[in-house]
Amino acid sequence: MTLPAHGPVLALTTGEPAGIGPELTLLLAAGKALSARVVAVGDPQLLAERAAMIERPVELLELAPGEPVPPPRAGLLPVWPVALREPSLPGRLATANAGYVLETLDVAVRACLAGHAGGMVTAPLHKGVVLDAGHAGFTGHTEYLRDACGVDEVVMLLATGSALHAREAGWRGNAALRVALATTHLPLREVADAITEARLERILRILHADLQRWFGVARPRIAVCGLNPHAGEGGHLGREELDVIIPCLERLREDGLLLDGPLPADTLFTPRHLAEVDAVLAMYHDQGLPVLKYAGFGRAANITLGLPLVRTSVDHGTALDLAGRGIADPGSLCVAVELAADMAHRGSMVSSS
């Protein structure tokens, strides 16, 4: 495979139209030239209106997937058009546009699978408005993309901007992190039942393989959190470590995976432990992500592993209260784009070798 001269094409879905996604996309395009050819997936009229509203002149170039995408240039934003279902105002959700948001994802996925894009980056959507529109069972980007790509399991990984080459950078304490999740958007009372040996094995194998594929880590070392305080204290504070987590880790170690743990989460996220590992697997959403977001909020990205394509996203929500004001920070979106570009480049090299 010959790598593109101007970096990969990345499909950037513009997210909830009433939120900050459209203007973050415009702020990204108005800034310095990127290392990838970014194509917005969204409504051109919406983008033109928001550009005028936030006073950021951006030239919109409407294209169809498969048409040549020009080299990145500050002030230019190629667009794959998807029409809003009804006009959108900043900060005002409309259930009619939930289908529009999902269509942007479908367009991006099809483009990636057809080879028109090397990866996709997603601006934030609003789960509540999608559910209110009648899309029952919708739980977010991660699970929607899993189903759209026809895979059985995906892994949510969040990484700070410096974490692409975290160990080479020496980790610098908590300044660089990769944190994956064994469970994602579940009520806390359901987490323990969801953590099974089979599930943990699938997730750890995906994390191991994709650290190799997308991040170039030849022999990944992964630190695994316990579920309970003190990692169960030998069974006195819960038996999930003894009955589920430890047997799973022992079996995977026999297959050559480098796994530390289970370790108490309250001491795992310290420089001494992080200095020796390439990623951390947390058992649930609020076990690992508060640490990562404290270390790098606004400069981190969400990555979906286990898909047949590259997907990254921002580390924040729709920020309806900031929409239309031109003050939203595009830092996380910049990180997501740069990570996706690097991952797509690595994936291309693996495919061509």
Secondary structure, DSSP 8 states (H G I E B T S, - for coil): ----TT--EEEEE---TTSSHHHHHHHHHHSS--SSEEEEEE-HHHHHHHHHHTT---EEEE--TTS------TTEEEEEE---SS--BTTB--GGGHHHHHHHHHHHHHHHHTTS-SEEEE----HHHHHHTT-TT---HHHHHHHHHT-S--EEEEEEGGGGGTTTTT-TTTTS-EEEESS-S--HHHHHHH--HHHHHHHHHHHHHHHHHHH--SS-EEEEE-SSGGGGGGGTT-SHIIIIIHHHHHHHHHTT-EEEEEE-HHHHSSHHHHTT-SEEEESSHHHHHHHHHHHHTTSEEEEEESSSS-EEEESS---TTTTTTT----HHHHHHHHHHHHHHHHHHHHHH-
